[in-house]
Amino acid sequence: MSWHQAIRARLGSITGDPSLDLDVVDELAGHLADSYAAARASGMDHDRAEELALDELKDPATLEHALRIARSRRSTAAPSPGVAVDDLAGVLRRAVRLLAASPGFTLAALLMLAAGIGGATAIFSVVDAVLLRPLPYPHADRLVAVWETDRHSSTVREPASLPDFLDLERDARAFDALGAIVAGEFTLAPPGGEPRRLAGLSITQQLLPMLGVTPVTGRLFDAAEHRRSQADTALISERLWRTAFEADPAVIGRVIHIDDRPRTVVGVLPDHADVGMLQWLSSADYSRGFADRDARTRVDLWLPLPLDVQALPRSTHPLLVLGRLRDGVAPDAAERELSGIMVALERAYPENEARGARLEPFTDVVLGPARPGLTALLLAVGLLLVAACVNVAHLLLVRGLARRREMAVRVALGGSLSRLGLQFLIENGVLVAAGGLLGVGAAFAGVRGLIALAPADVPRLADVGVDARALGIALTLMLAVAVVFGLLPLLQVRRLDVQRALAGDGARSAGADASRTRLRSGLVVTEVALAVVLAVGAGLMVRSLVRLQQVDPGFDAAHVLKAEFQLPESRYPRSFRTWPRWTEIHQFTGGLLARLEALPGVTGAAIAAQHPLDAGFTNSFAVVGRETEAKDWPEIATRIVSPGYFGTVGLGLVRGRALGPGDHADAPLVLLINEAAARQFFEGRDPLGARITIWGMPRTIVGVVANERFRGLDQAPPPAVYLPIAQNPLAGGVVLVRGPDPAALTGSVRAVIREQDPQLAVFGLQPLTLTLRESLGRPRFVMRVLVAFAVLALLLAAAGLYAVLSCEVRQRTREIGIRLALGAPPARIVREITSRAARLTMLGLAAGIAASAALTGLLRSLLYEVAPTDLPTFAGVALLLLAAAIAAAAVPARQASRTDPAISLRTE
Amino acid sequence: MKKGSAELLVLAVIEERARHGYEIGRLIAERSGGALTFHVASLYPLLYRLEARGLIEGRWVEKSGQRRRRYYRLTADGRRVLARQRTVWQQFLRALDRVAGILPA
């Protein structure tokens, strides 16, 4: 052994600080070498001389003292009582050195801090921007959605008819203002450019002033524009202004072509004029949401809604109505007033039979759908933050324990507790600062990741940025943990038996030890419990998603490509006098289908009003001869399809016949119903041959087809009728093409539609599997984030368990060594350690399962056919945790069983 | 031993020239005839303390073929302190002698 080693061994065992000043060791080693050489020169043998030299080191405590002074040696100022300012830099440097010297501890702590701070900040930032911040409109708390209700079909969120809206607007006193919207999709054809499909709103004049929207440039609509039935003005979004018009201020006054009609741009609206349209539309009972997750989920166009009750009679219900309550008017009172008006309308108009009114806070409409998922994530990240805190606390405790002897020596030598405390504080401060820095990075990355992962129907995602308050709170929390648990070992120093700490193994002052072990066991139990809760939540979401993906949607998405189109009225006239013989439209449909079917790689093609994942429209209907009974029936989904639809999407015929070329405009009117409709409306009767009145005309049921889940995989298939396109022409809809490799058909399908009509906008071109995936966006989003959190929590728990066990094994080295020497079988030692791990885990499991059972109810609305107390999930998580615990215990257990009795005694 | 005596001893043995730690310890032992010895643990803290107070100055010296050694020399401050200490000790020892008769006649 070299002198250096001898010195390092002794100093190392006192300070626990490997970053000794090399100079000091060198100097001391030189001294020992001289001492040895002198002894040898005087005739001593090697052993005796070495012993004499090493004897110099017999008092390591004093040596430690020497080191301490050596550290301050470089400061030129005389040592002053208390803490000098220039000393602080030294302490800081020392803190960094100490942290760098134990990379394992530092890395673990940094990761936990970063995960806790970054995760919590990211999720809170999203939740705050999406859910908590008020909507960006004046008096947003007084904004209410006004729905119509239908007692017959028990619908409570139906859009209003235009005449109803005008009557409410005239008679209701409870509102400052009422506005209405008809949502639609429009084709913008820039001169010489590719036509693009935009989401647009036809609005009444009051709407934008009520929302306090002011144009970025230009003006809003004036009252006169709404009175004219052929208004020719438009407002565009700031986004469209920038992307399509290079933010040219001269866009005001320019004429653009929308659905082939010239309109003058009068203003540009800021992004928040969007109103949360997507959420509003999808919360309505009967309305069509924007179909795709592309640019059309944001509103780009506003047109004046012509107040033409001929075009929009009382029987059609396209209007989404928004109102702002007068200050001091309670929503209940306003609803009572509206209901009174609706009663009067019901008496006056047969179309209003069974209709009422209902108010809903607008905030709930826009934010409601995102609430359960984000609330669950907020809770989860809270648990993760606690888990990270617990782990950091735990790490600091373990470290404090390792440094007890160092502290004891310092205190014994008169080192002041306050100075020691300051050093610990600075060390932990450096740690939290570094972890916090990483956490800030993680928060930014997390927010970006969450926005990318989030489904399109989460509102206000564009407003999400890292929230400084959340970051501050998370940082403060971590700092508090670091201070409290960093100083805890210091308090114990007072109780520490200095003699023992110096004499040998400082870890054997029984009383303090037991309480410390209890504290740390408690922390481990907490870590396990938190991991259980997060893992159960994640497990439930995974199981639910697996269930959802196993659901048979009723159609075969795997081999289908879809594209959407809209025929402009200018070139495809649709007069109600000639309906259903709309020649141009039939020519387009027939020609396009023929071209599609002729494409290589295409085994089927169809045109339909909606693709199989679009809920589409519903209509009231009656079975001929059972009209009275039908009064209480809900509306039925109406699907208009070309005969090839069933083969293309793989929807099976159950009874009767499918649609065919014989079902043309001049043939008897026919339709198919689905099994859900057959069960609900023809229980115990034969639907075939029965006649259904829909859109005012009776049609004969010629077949029954299987169910399609077109309202979403998690929704039961609704009753539906399928009507032939030839008898019900479509001015727009979807093209569906079947082939072995649908994605490969994208180019040729687009080309074929262009061939049929070069000016047509083709949009929403994608494989149906992608559409299917997107329809599961929300549960998948929550599932992914929860799984990430659960994995992290699991790792934290395993790390905590490992730390406690391996520390215990170290403390018990002598005992285990003696027992092994006395013949105890190693397997028994392994068993002991493992069962200790199992005991701690069981406690954590019990607490975690109880907490999960209480908390997973929050996930209920996100779960599909999985109970919040799903036994397999709970059992699986329990097994997983036990397995992780045993894995975490394996290493310390093996170490213990291999303890060499001789070494174990010597290390004392 | 009177407070400060160890300090005086160290300052005194490096008065004529710079010496390294072992040499300082050995010289003190030799000159005191073995009556005064320093262990590593008491010598080096003292050296560092003196250095921190600016009374001595340590410097690494490397000679070819030997390991490097740290040599300590007196600073100007150290010289003044040594002179003052000498005076104090002389007065102290004389006082002791007058009372207890400790110096050789």
Contacts between the chains, C-beta under 8 A, distances in Angstrom:
chain1	res1	chain2	res2	distance
A	23	B	60	7.7
A	23	B	70	7.4
A	24	B	44	7.6
A	26	B	68	7.1
A	26	B	70	7.9
A	27	B	21	6.2
A	27	B	44	7.0
A	27	B	70	5.0
A	28	B	40	5.8
A	28	B	44	6.6
A	30	B	20	7.1
A	30	B	21	7.3
A	30	B	22	6.8
A	30	B	67	6.1
A	30	B	68	7.8
A	30	B	69	5.7
A	30	B	70	7.6
A	31	B	21	5.3
A	31	B	22	4.7
A	31	B	25	7.5
A	31	B	40	5.7
A	31	B	43	7.9
A	31	B	44	7.7
A	32	B	40	7.3
A	33	B	67	7.4
A	34	B	22	3.8
A	34	B	23	7.9
A	34	B	26	7.8
A	35	B	22	6.6
A	38	B	26	7.3
A	56	B	39	5.2
A	56	B	40	4.1
A	56	B	41	7.1
A	57	B	40	6.4
A	57	B	41	7.3
A	58	B	39	8.0
A	58	B	41	8.0
A	59	B	39	7.2
A	59	B	41	4.8
A	62	B	41	3.7
A	62	B	42	6.8
A	62	B	45	7.0
A	63	B	40	7.1
A	63	B	41	5.1
A	65	B	41	7.8
A	65	B	45	5.7
A	66	B	40	7.9
A	66	B	41	6.5
A	66	B	44	4.8
A	66	B	45	4.1
A	66	B	48	6.6
A	69	B	45	5.5
A	69	B	48	4.4
A	69	B	49	5.8
A	69	B	52	6.7
A	70	B	44	7.7
A	70	B	48	5.1
A	72	B	52	6.3
A	73	B	48	5.0
A	73	B	51	5.7
A	73	B	52	5.5
A	75	B	52	7.3
A	76	B	54	7.2
A	78	B	52	7.2
A	78	B	53	6.0
A	78	B	54	7.5
A	79	B	52	6.2
